Amino acid sequence: MMRLLASLFLALALHAQQPGPAALARLDTHVNIQSATVSLRTLRNTTKQSDAVKAEVDKLMKQGATYLAAGNTGETRRLIYHCLCLLGGKPWTPTTEYAQALLLRTETPIADPSRRLIAHLDQIYPAEYQAKTALRLHVTLHEPLPTPSGPHPGKLLRDAGTLEGLSRDLIDEPFSFDADLAGAGEGPRVLAAELLDGDVSIRKLWIGINIVSGMDARRTEIERHLDSISGHPSTKATILAPFDLARMINLGRRELTRIDFAAEMRQSDELLKALQESRDPLWQSAGSHKRHYQFEEAGEIMPYRVYVPKIYKPGAHLPLVIALHGLGGTEDTFLGRDGAQMATLAEQHGFIVAAPLGYRINGGYGSSIARFTDPARKRSADLSEKDVMNVLKLVSEEYTTDPNRTYLVGHSMGGGGTWYLGAKYAGKWAAIAPIAAPPVTLESDRLIAMPIMACHGDADATVPVQATRNMVARLKERGMSPTYVEVPGASHGSVVAIVMPKIFDFFAQQSRQERNR
């Protein structure tokens, strides 16, 4: 059991792309625990440090795995931040410990300018820091400055002043404050708050918000119009999607994305007008487009992206590829990355590609790793798996795809999902292709006779190549013959563009009908 706990941090290394140095050196925003773990694991594998420092980091990571298995994410985060300081050559002081425990939150990241924004300064875990003076909080509102690790404060829009009356213990007494958004314009903004002990800055934190006028009233109006229109469930879900996403973000159940809500609401108006004119511009359409459906078990509208080649005609029975993104990715990741390479390959081969969200950016598609920690994570994993299979069914039925030429590919976390769903639903797939996948527990005998192309880069610092080498070796021990592609010098992220043409060529040669003869 302890060996399993000690390896948990490695097992959670499922990120969609290898994090850059800036993201690794400083976690200014509250990322999910899996992404934070990936940043730490990657930094541990790439930073030049003494053996003593790395030994201390490994010790702390082992402790963190135990905390995480017990569901204590607060203490897990403390140890992650401690390790990041060690690997960055910075001392872990009481001030640093307290600063890293701070968290800025709001219940309405999708905010209406007619209402004051309520925000809170919280503390994740206890810390020993002793304040020298009464703590103060300087609050400002900014335009966003896009960076690889998310929006940072850019041009100052408003200085809300310095607030007093903060408790030193923000676990017991979180500090709440409000901010006036009137006149700040619409669209993405950044709310920043700097905690001061006298004139000394303890930490400056910030969160992204998105200012949108009249969303609630517009949703009510659109729902009233949709009630008078029969049919078109997918297009109706797409019309309501931005409003439902705003609801879920404000409930804290979905991540704040770089969505242009104003543009999305205009698209909703255009789609509604089309339905009122007895047209459905999305149903069985070609090209790249985002679709949605009402996910009943989750109680929300779920997105997925589809690419349909130009040769498609109703009843064409084209092959279908289901693509699973890595941790931190979305339904847009695969069809958008590497210069839209997957869309180009799909067009060349005459394949339809469907990319689900998998319920959450860290859903795990039901694999053993995703289920490891607590009942909430197990529920997320179950819904992630269900989302993939829902999208498979929806796209297969709408486009009458060829059931004997349905394929599964995934990268990183999606690679783990490919191993897991490939085995669990072996009768659905003509072939599978996991890329840079972490080790997962599965019923490997279900993969007997399954055409498999497993790919990994030998310079992967996030999920070491040995994970796929071991999986392939186990399958060969059981008499299987998976195709293994190991790319010299390829990193966790760069391997995808290198192997994707090979994977499409491989898929084009496989048919479940031929396999079963």
N, C-alpha and C positions, 0 to 999 in steps of 0.2 A: 504493500500500500504506500509506504513512504517513498519508494522508488517512483511510483506513479505520480505522487504529489510533487516530487522534486523535478519531474520532467514536464509538469503542467505548463510552465512558462514557455518552454520550447514548443509544446503542442499547440499553444495558442498563437503561434507565429503564422498568421493567416492573411497578412495585409495584401491589398490589391497591387500596390507598388512599393518598392523599397523607399522608406522615408528619407528625405534629404537631410543634410547635416543641421540646417536651421531648425527643422521640426524636432530633431532628436535632442538638440542642445537645450531647448526651452519649451515647456508645455504651458503656453499662456492661456489656452482654452481648456475646458473640461472635456477631454476626449473620452470615449468609452474605454473600459478597462482592458479590453482585448487590444485596441490600437496602441494604448500606452505600453502594454507588455511587448508588442511587436517593436516599438521604437527602442525599448530597452534591450531586447534580444539582439536587434540589428546592431545597435551601438556597441554592445558587448563583443560582438563578433568582428567588428571593424576597427575599433579604437586601439591604438598602441598604448598600452598601459603595463605597469609592472605586474609580475605574477602575484604579488601580495595584494594589489588593488583588485585584480580579477578574482582572486580567491575570496576576498571580502564581498565582492559583488555576487559571486556564486552562492555564498552563504546567505546573504540577504534575499536572493531570489528564491532559494529553497524555503526560507521562512515565509516569503510572500505567497508561494504556491500553497502552503498550508493554510494561510489566512484566506486565500481565495477559495479554496475547496470548502472552507467553513462558511463562505458567504460574507466574509468581513472585508468588503472592498475598500473601506476607509484605511485600515491598516495596510492593506496591499498597496494602496497609492502612496502611503508614507514611505514604504520600502522602495517603490519604484523611483520616487523622487530622490531618495537617498542615493540609490545606485547611479542615477543620472549625474548627480553632483560628483560622485567619486570618479566616474568615467570622464567627466568633463574637467577634472583636476581642480574642483572647487570644494572648499571646506563645508561640511554639514554642521552648521551652527544653529543655536536656538532661533535666531532670526530667520534663517533659511527654512527651517522646519515649520515655523509659524507661517511664513509667507506662502509656502507651497500648500498649506492647508486651507488657504482662503479660496472662496468660490463666489462669483457674481452670478446671480440668477434673475430671471423675470418669468412671470406666468404668462406674459403676452408678448413673446418675440414677434408675433404678427400683430402690430399695434395700429389702432385707429387714432389719427391725430386729434380727434375731438375729445379724447380721454387722456388723462395723465398716465404715464407709464409707471407702474409700481415695480420696484426692483428690490433685491435683498443681497446683503453681504453675509455669506455663511462661512462655516468652518467645517472641513471634512473630518478631521481627526484631532485629538487633544495635542497640544504643544506646550513646551515649557517656557516660552518667551515671556519676559517680564517687561511691560511697557514702562517707559521712563516718564511719560506725560500722558495727559488725556488724549486718546486716539481721535483723529479726525479723518474725514473722507472727502476728497475733492472729486466732484462729478462733472464730466464733460460729455458733449455729444459731437460726433464727427461724421464726415463722409468716410466710406470704407476705402481702405487701401488694400487691394487684393494681393495676397501672398500665397505660396504653395501650402502653407499651414492654415489658411483661412483669412478672413478679413481682419486687418489691423486698423487702428485709428489713423485716419488721414487728416484732411483739412478740418480745422475746428469750426463747428457750426454754432455751438452754444456752450458757454461756461455756466454751469448751474450752481457754482459756488462751492464753499467748503462747509460740510455738515459736522456737527458735534453730537456728543451723547452716546458714543459707541461703547459697548461692553468689550472688555478684553476677551471674554469667553463667548465667541460667536456661535458655538454649538448650543449653549444654553439660551443665549439671547441673540439671535440673528438680527442684524440691523436693516430695517426697511426704510426706503425713501422713495420719493416720486420725482418724475421729470416731466416738464411741459414739452409736448411735441408739436404744439401749434406753430406753424410757420417754418417747420423743419423740412418741408417738402415730402414727397413720397418716394418710396423705393428703399433699397438697403441703406442702413445707417449703423454706426457703432457707438454703443454706450460704454464709456470708460469710467472707472472709479479707482482713485489712488489712495491707499491707506497710509496715513502719516502719523508718526510718533514725534510730536514736535515738528521740526522741519525735516526730519529724516523720513525718506520714503521706504516703507516696508515692502510694498508691492503695488504695481499698477495692473489692474485687471480690466478686461473688456469682453463684451458679448455683442454678437450681431443681432440686429433687429430689422424688421421690414415694415415700413409705414405704409398702410393701405387704407384708403377711405371707403367706408360704406360696404364692406364685404358682407356683413350679416343681412342688411336690407336687400342687397343684390341676390344673395342666395335664396332668400324667401321668395323673391319675385321669380327667379328662374325655376324653382321647384313648382311654383304655381303653374307656370306655362308647361313644364314637362308632364304634369299630371294629366293634361289634356291630350297628350300624344301617346299612342300605343306603340309597343315594341321598341326596338333599338336600344337594348340594355347596355351594350358596350359604349355606344356614343353618348348615351345619357350619363353613364358613369364618368366619361371623359369630360363632359360639360360641368359636372359637379366636382370634379377632382380638385381644382385649386382651392375651393371653399372647404372641402373635407380635409385637405392637407393642412390648411391654416388651423383648422380645429384641432387636429392631432398634434401639430407642433405646439400649440398653446397648452395642450394637456401634457406636454412633455413626453409624448409617445413616439414622435417622429423627429428627425433631425432638421434643423433650419438649413435649407439648401439655398443655392444661388438662383432661386427661381424669380422670374420677373412676374409678380402677381398681376400687375396691370395688363401685361401682354397675354397672360393666361386667361384673364377675365374677358379680354376682347375676343380671344379664340372661342371661349364659351359662348359669347353672344353670337358669333358667326355660325357655330355648329347648331345652336338653338334655332337660328333663322333658317338654316338648311332643313332641319327636321320639320319646321313649320311649313316649309315649301315641299314637303314629302320627298326630300333628298337626304341620303345618308352618305356624306363624303368619306367616311372612314371604313365602312363595311366592305371587305374584300378589296381594299385599295392596295396599289403597289407602292414601292418606295419605302423610305424609312419614316416611321411615325410612332408616336407614343399612344398606347391604348390603356384602358382601365376597366376594372370590373368590381362589382360589389362583393367583397370577401366576407361572407356571412359569419364564419366562425370568428373572425377578428373584429367584426363590427366596424369596418372602415373600407374605403375605396382604395384598391391596390393598383399600382401602375405596372406596366410592362412595355417593352419596346419591341417592335417587329420590323424586320427588313424583308420586303417581298420583291423579287427580281422582276424586271420589265416583261419577261416572257410569260408571266403568270396570266392565265385565263381561268375563270371559274371551271372547276372540274379537272384541272390539269394534273393533280396528284403529284406535286413536287416534293422532293425530300425536305425534311425539317431538321434544323439544328437547334437544340436548346443550349444556351450559353449562360454559365454561372459565374458571376463576378467574384472578386476577392473581397476581403474585409475592408470596409470603408468605401467600397464602390457602390454603384447603383445600377438600375436597369439600363442606364445610358452608357455604362463604362465600356463594355466590349465593342459595341457598334460605333463608339466615338473615338476610341484610342487608336494610336499608331496611324493617324491619317485616315481613319475609317477603313482600315484594312479589311476587317471582317465583311463589311458591306461589299467591298470590291470583289472579294473572293466569292461571296454568295452570288453576286451577279454573274461572275465568270462561270460558276458551276451550276447555276440555276437552282440554288438552294434558298429556302426560306429560313430566316434566323429569328428566333424569339428569345428575348432576354428578360427573365423575371427579376424583380427586386429580391425575392426570397424573404418577404415580410419585413426584414430589417437589414441594415447594412452589415450587421454582425450576426445574422440569423443562423448561419452554419448549415442550412439545408437539411437539418435533422441528423447530422453526423454525430458520432459518439463524443467528439470534443465539445460540440455545442451543448450537449446535455449534461456536461460534467458537474456543474456547480450546484444549482438550486432549482426549485420548482418553477420559478419565473423564467429561468434560462431554458428549462425543458419545454415550457409552453412555447417560448419563442422558437425553439428548434422545431417543434411539431408544426407550428404554423408556417415556418420557413419551408419545410418539406411540402406541406399542403399547397402552398402558393406555387411552387414549381410545377406540381402535378396539375393544378388548376389551369395554369397558363398552357401547359402541353395540351390539355383537353380543349381549351377555348380556341387555340390557334389551329389545332388539327381539324376541328369541326368547321370553323369558319372558312378555311382554305382547302378543305378536303385533301390534306397532305397524304403522302404515301406511308402507311403504317409500317411497311417493311424497310423503309429508309428514313428512320428517325434516329438522330444521333445526340450524344451528350458530351459537352466539353466544358471545362471550368479551369480557372486559374487560382492558385493559392487556396484560400478558403473554398472557392468554387471547385478547385481540384479535389479537395477532400470530399466535397459534396458529390462530385462526379464518381469517385470510388464508391461512396455510400449508396447513392441513388442508383448508380449503375448496377450494383449487386442486388439491392432490394427490389428493383423493378426491372430485372434483367430481361423479361419478356417484352419490354417496350422498346429496347434499343437495338439498332443494327450494329453499333460500335460506340465505344466511349474513348475520351482522350483527356485524362487529367494532366494538368500542367503545374509544375512546382508545388505539388500537393504535400501537405503535412501527413504524418502517419495517422491512420484512422482504423478503428476496429470494424470489421465487416465479415459477413459470411462469404469468404472468398470462393467457396465451392459453387456458389451461384453464378460465378463469372466463367465457369467452364464453357468453352466454345465461344465465349464473347471475344470478338476482335477488339484489342486494346492497343492504343498508342500512348504510352506514358512518356512525358517529356520533363526535363529539368536542366537547368544550367549548373555547371560545376563551380561557379563563383557566387552562388546564392548565399548571401549572408543572413537572410531572414528565415528561410526554411532550408537547412543544409541538404545537399544533394543525396546524402545517405538515406534520407527518408524514402525517396522513390527507388533507389537501388535496392533497399531492403524489401519494399513491397513487390517489386518485380521478381526478386529472388524467391520470395515465398510462393508466388504464383507458379514459377517454374518448378519448384519442389512438388507442386500438386499436379504437375503434368501439363500446365498451360504454356502457351507460347506468345506472351505479350511482346509487342514491338516497343523497344526502348530507345529513345532519342536523348542522348546527353550532349549538351552544347558546350564546348570548351569556352571559357571566359564569359559566359552569359550570366547576368545577375538575375535576381528574383523578378524584376520587371522587364528587362530587355529580352528575356527568353521568349516572351509571347509572340512578338513580331517575327522572330526567326523561325519558330516552329509552326505557326498558323497555316502557311501555305502547304506544308507537309501534311498537316492534319486534314485539311480539306481534300487533298489528293487521296489520303487514306480513306476518308469517309466515302468518297465517290466510288471506291472499289468494293464497298461492303453493302450487303443486303441481307436482312433477316430471313427472307424467303430462301435465298441461296444457302444460308447457314443451316437452315432446318431441313434441307433435303437430305 
